[in-house]
Amino acid sequence: MTTSQVHVLLLHGLWMRGFAMAMLNRRLREEGFEVHQFEYMSVAAPPEQAITRLRKRIRALAPGPVHVVGHSLGGILALLACRDDDLPDGRIVCLGSPLNGSGAARGLTHRWGGDMLLGRSKELLEHGLDRWDGLREVGVIAGRQPVGLGSLVGDVGVEHDGSVGVEETRLPGLTAHCVLETSHTGMLVSADVARQAAFFLREGRFDA
């Protein structure tokens, strides 16, 4: 099967829209993938709504492999959508996703307006997941360039990308994990991130 028959769905993060993924979209297309954008309401709608729609979209792109690349909250939603084994084959790459809970999100809830800013995704961001036990191989790219406001509102650890701590991106059951010199939003325009994401989607590992 040629790469052009392999689909990639991109999921944006909290407070974002699909156009935020435009550079990553272009770079993955240049790598030969068929790239699609998945839009969802990250604050106003419950995560379950996005998860149901995402599963439907993945099935619609079958029969070829359908990979998912999610930034931040988008990575958590990708894991939740792909927990069951009734979907087409594919891998998942999470970019700066606080898979085991976000200190910034927990800190934000203690401030005025925090609940409103996080909306229906509040609980998911605060607590994350316990582990990954799905069939799909999952690779996580974390950043350690501390540029962002997340570290000012909550404890994100010593090493972080400005919004999410490196340790917050780790989860039992992951296939691979790598740390790059990038900030949380910088991941979306980073050539290194796009290259490593494409490598994992093809090989099931990151390029050492």
Secondary structure as UniProt FT lines:
FT   HELIX           3..5
FT   STRAND          7..11
FT   TURN            14..15
FT   HELIX           18..21
FT   HELIX           22..30
FT   TURN            31..32
FT   STRAND          34..38
FT   HELIX           47..60
FT   TURN            61..63
FT   STRAND          66..71
FT   HELIX           73..81
FT   STRAND          92..95
FT   TURN            99..100
FT   HELIX           103..109
FT   TURN            112..113
FT   HELIX           114..118
FT   HELIX           119..121
FT   HELIX           122..127
FT   STRAND          138..143
FT   HELIX           150..153
FT   HELIX           166..169
FT   TURN            172..173
FT   STRAND          176..180
FT   TURN            184..185
FT   HELIX           186..188
FT   HELIX           191..203
//
